Amino acid sequence: MEKTLIFNYIKPEELWACTTCGACMQECPVTIEHIDTIVDMRRNLVLMESDFPPELNNVFKNIETNFTPWAFNPQDRANWTEGLDVKTMSEDPECEYLFWVGCAGSFDSRYQKVSKAIATLFNKAGVSYRILGTEEKCNGDTARRLGNEYLAQMMMQENVETLNNYKVKKIVTGCPHCYNSLKVEYPQFGGNFEVYHHTEVLENLIDEGKIKLKENGEKTKVTYHDSCYLGRYNDIYNSPRNSLNSVTGLDLLEMDRNKDRGFCCGAGGEECF
């Protein structure tokens, strides 16, 4: 019986254990691109063999029908904006930035706080921005990393069509996975945009004096965890730290493992955080 790479030499559970954090490629002395190979093998299992963990059935179904990895109603995607002065592109497309909120930023109760904080700061600084609201769909990153390239490309092409119809030029997002997908992968599908992480925009707003920071009376110790997809994938390390260091009273402490040696949070290619 002929031996195959998957099953005989690499077990499927080993393939699915990878979070695509990029640490292996960072440390590899001969620059082997492990992640591309792992994703290719996942793609073969999903599209050719229909062999993947059963819990991914719900993820793929939700992305296809709800445009998010979770079973949320797509009509609720902009509910987080309640009480905030946030306009959609359909209401008024004239703006400098399209704020790409992402699935987690739209639906997860914890991550909604980040979306609200970004919108609040942009409003205070007078930033001209809009959101897509219910027209926004999963960026396709989750499906692509899990090997469902067909579903990933469907999401990407639909989003590119929406963004190009509004003639979007600049995009800002709070999600590192959305950032990487929109900046690095969307050009493959005709989506050529200037993409910024919100920490880059906030750093500039602070430098320009459009966001004025109040002095914090008590000394507070904080640390910053480097996202794999923001740091190792896109080399953004300084902007978040520069903004934190601008706040008087904050004592920024570095973890033992930080920047390109930082630990993955564990969500990896299976979530949008």
N, C-alpha and C positions, 0 to 999 in steps of 0.2 A: 504494500500500500504506500502510495506516494505521500511523503511528509510535506506539510505546509507550514509557512512561517507562523501563522496564527494557529493555535491549538497545540502544535507539536513543540514549538520553540518559545512562543509567547502566549501566555494564557489570557483569555478575554478579560478576566477580572483585573489583570495587570494593566490592560489598555484602559479600562474604565476607571481605574484608580487615579489616573493622571489628572491634575487640576489645570494643566497648561500654564503653570506659573512661570515657566521660563528659567528656573534656577539651574536645571541641567545644562541648558545651552549657555548660560552665563559662565558656568564653571568648566565646561568642556574645553580641554586644552587644544583640541583639533577642530573646534567649531562645527561639530556634528549638529544638524538641525533635527533633534529628536522629535519635537512637537509636530512638525509638519508630517513626519512619518507616522506618528501615532494617530493623528487626525485622519490621515489617508486610510489607515487600517480600520479605524472606526467607520469611515465612510463605506468601505467595502462591506463590513459586517451589516451596516444599516440598510444600504441601498441594494446590495447584491444578495446577501444572505438572509436579510430580515431577522438578524440575530443580535439582539441588544437587550439590556435589562428591562424587565416588564414595566417597571415604574416610569420609564421614559415614554410609554404609550400616552400617558396623560399629558406629559410635557408637550409632545409633538401635537397632540390633538388640541390642546389649549392654544398653542401658537397659531395653529391653522384656523381655528374658529373664533378665538377671543383676542388674537394678536398679542398675547402675553403668555409667558410660561405657566401662569396660574389661572385658576378658573374664576377670573373676575369679569364682570360685564364691561365690554369695551366702551359702552356709553358713560361709564363712571370714570374714565381716564382723567378727566379734568376736574373732578370733584374736589381735589386738594386745594384748588384756587379759591374756594368759597371764603369770602371776607377779604380777599386780596384784590388789588387793582391789576389784574392780569388779563390781557386781551389775546384772542386767538388770531391766527393769520387770516381766517375767513372773515373776521370782523374788520380787520385793518391790516393789510399786508405791508404797509410802509414802515419799515424798521431797519435797524442796523444788524441786530442779532436774532436768529431763531434759537430760542431756548429749547433744546432737546431734553425733555424731562426723563425719558426712559421708563421702563415698566416698573422697576422697584421704586423710583421716585414718584410714580403716579399712584401706585397701589399699596405698597408696604407702609404700614403705619409709622414705623421708625424712620424710613427713608423719606417719607413725605415731609418730615421736619427739615431735611436738607433742602428739598425743593422750595419750601416756604421761606427758608432763610435766604436762599439765593434770590428769590423774587423780591423779598423785602429789601435786601441790600441794593439790588438793581433799581428798585423804585426810589430809594433814598438818594442814590447816586445819579438819578436821571438817565439811566441807560435806556435806550430805545430797543425794546425787545418784544417778541411775541412767542406764543407756543402754538403747536398744531392742534392741541386738544384731542378730540376724538378722531382726528385724521392721522394721528401718530400711531405707528404700529411697532411691534418688537423689531429691533434693529437687525435681527437675524444671527447675532453672535452666538447665542445659546444653541440654536439648531446647527450652525456650522461646526462648532467645537464638538458637538455630540455626533457628528457624522451625517446629519440629515441635510446634505448640500442642496437637495431639491427645495426643501422648505426654506432654507436660509436664503437662497437666491430669490425665491418668490417674495419674501419679506423685503429684501433689499431693493429689488426692482420696483416694488409698489411704493416704497418710501422715496426712492429717487425720483420717481414720476411725480409724486406729490410735492417734493421740495423744488424740483425744477419748474413745475407749473407756477409756483409762487416766486420763482426767480431768486431763491435764497442764495446768498453769497457767503455769509458768516454764520457759523453755528457754535453755540456754547453749551456744554453739558456738564453735569455733575458726576456722571457715571463713567469710570475708567473704561469699562467694556464698550459702552456706547462711543466714547471718545476714540478708542482704537478702531472700532468698526467703521465709524463715519469718516475718519481721517485716512486710514490705511487701506481699507477694503472697498469702500463705496466708489472710489474712482474706477474700479474694475467694471462698474455698471453704469458709468456715465454721471456719477455724483461727485463733482469736483467742487469742493467747498473749503473755505478757510475754517478749520475746526479748532476750538479752544476749550481747555478745561476751565471750569469756573475759577479755580485758584489762580490761573494766569490773568484772567480778567480782573479779579478782585485785587491782585497785586498791583496792577496798573492803576486801578481806581484809587487805591491808597496813595500811591506815589504821586498821582495828579491832584491829590487833595479833595477828590470828589466824595470819598468816604473819610470822615473825620472820626478818629478813635478817641473814646473817653479813657481817662486814666483809671486803671483798676487799683483800688486802694490796697487790697490784700494781695500778697504774693501767692500766686497759684502755680503749682507744678503741672505741666502738661507734657504729653508726648505725641508723636505723630507716626502712624503706621503707613508705610509706603505700599500702595497698591501695586501688584505685579504688573498690571496692564497699563498703569500710568508711569511707573518707574522703569522696570526692566524693558518693557515693550516700547516706551516712548521717551525715556530719559527725562522725565519731569520730576525733579527732586527738590529744586530750590524754591519755586513759587509758593507752595504751601508753607514752607518754613519761613520764608521772608515775611509773609502776611502775619504769621503767629508772632514772629520776633518784633513786629511793628506795634504790638499791643503791650503797653507799659504794664508791668506787674505780672506778666506771664513768664514763667521760667521753663523754657523748652528743654526737655531732657531727651537725649537720644537712647533708644533701646540698644542693647548689645548687638543685635542684628538689625541693621538699617540700610536704607538706600538699596544698592544693587545686591546686597546680601540679606535683605529683609525676608522674613518668613511669609509664606503665602497664608492668607486668612482661612483657606480651605474651601472657599466657594468655587473658585476657579471657573472653568468653562461651563459649569452647570447652573450658574446663577448670573444675575445681571448686576450684582453689587460691585 
